[in-house]
Amino acid sequence: MFDLIRKSLLTGMGLAVLTAEKVEEFTKELVLKGELTKEEGKNLAKELILKAEQSSKERRELVKKHVHETISSMDIATKDDIAGLSRKIDELTKHVDIS
């Protein structure tokens, strides 16, 4: 029964939107209903929270990649570009008397 519940949750739920609090609440309900043992509930909660965190991290990385690609295609100066120019200006300023 535990394995069936676990597999159903992992494939059927939007894990990324589950909060740790909701997961724990849900697994406690299953334990109270007698559908899971206390140990199975703890293990399921840990697994769901871990999967949700991994999913969230993957989505953040994907969004970051797409934003970077979009900015690159727009030919907009990045922080690194601006920092490089600032270094060049500093170098040139040292060689030229501005007064």
Steps between C-alpha positions, in 0.01 A plus 500: 500500500779741594678449170181562304430823688860614458504431127164669451615811679832519322341470156168673554573805711666826420779439748649842453195669649494286811632663811667301775210588728241369254697180443526432871132578549404267216718213621370538857147469361593177325653366822189594699279327243717191537608503137866539598706411803665781690839400355361487144346843553834645609680340207237616252512856636880509472491364147230741383677800652828396338332452160326838530829672582673332206216594266507859620876522452472357148232753409708790636798385294284466189354849547848641562626336180210638294539850644873491425434383142237770452727776630788373287284507189399859577863615496470670839810569710542263792650570842819334380509726192456810715758382754747440217443849364545648848835322533609633161399854595694468826808378310477782247441757774825394667690569175340836424521819704138612526559821695 
